[in-house]
Amino acid sequence: MEDQNNTIAGWALFSGIVALGLGSLSAHYFLADKPERPEKMGYAIEGVVSSEGEGAAAEEPIEARLAAGDPAKGEAVFKKCQSCHTPGQGGANGIGPNLYGVVGEAVASGRGGFAFSDDLKAHGGNWDFATLDQWLKNPKAFAAGTKMTFAGLSDGQDRANVILYLNTLGSNLPLPAAPAAGAAAPAAAASDAAAATEAPAEAAKE
Ligand code: HEC
């Protein structure tokens, strides 16, 4: 009987050792605890200004991007939209609705009887600058069942520029005020204010 107990204890010990070994082996192979996880993940994306790995979180607020933007550049960005949208007053609806005067209008309203998706119609609200920014970043995230089969504009300044261009199409709404200095140094207003105070984003670029 004692012999058998020893054998059982022996096997238990043995299997424990094997389990330990396997555990560290698999951790090694699958890097389960990622001991060598690189500090900087992924790779730099062209056109994305990243200050010390803040990544997407470092994007300027829409107000600042609008203030630094250029509707003429936005007209160039609009080439990506032209296969589906006309910009002119009274322009025809195509795959997407005519976009004259869309800035400030109710989401998915009128547009000469364009058949909007239920999801976009259900969204409600107006196309203000921030809402357009969100929409153009990722239409599917904004309204899951949208008919706008467009991946979105990942570049925040491209979005601001094209929104500025859309605003020239009969809307001409006043631009929202840039956020107070200190909240996040806006690119345009940063030059003098930021020079005096601490401006991590600006400093990092040098
Ligand atoms: C592949 C075609 C396609 C492309 C490219 C496209 N759109 Fe659209 N867009 C649509 C469709 C379709 C809708 C209607 C969406 C719905 O009903 O869900 C729409 C809706 C919109 C609306 C809402 C209109 C309203 O009255 O509510 C805006 C604003 C808009 N698009 C802007 C743009 C901009 C700016 C671009 C380029 C950066 C663009 N779209 C690129 C097809 C497209």
Boltz pocket constraint, residues with backbone or C-beta under 6 A from the ligand:
constraints:
  - pocket:
      binder: B
      contacts: [[A, 77], [A, 78], [A, 80], [A, 81], [A, 82], [A, 83], [A, 84], [A, 85], [A, 95], [A, 96], [A, 97], [A, 98], [A, 99], [A, 102], [A, 106], [A, 107], [A, 108], [A, 109], [A, 111], [A, 115], [A, 116], [A, 117], [A, 118], [A, 119], [A, 120], [A, 127], [A, 136], [A, 143], [A, 145], [A, 146], [A, 147], [A, 148], [A, 149], [A, 150], [A, 153], [A, 162]]
      max_distance: 6.0
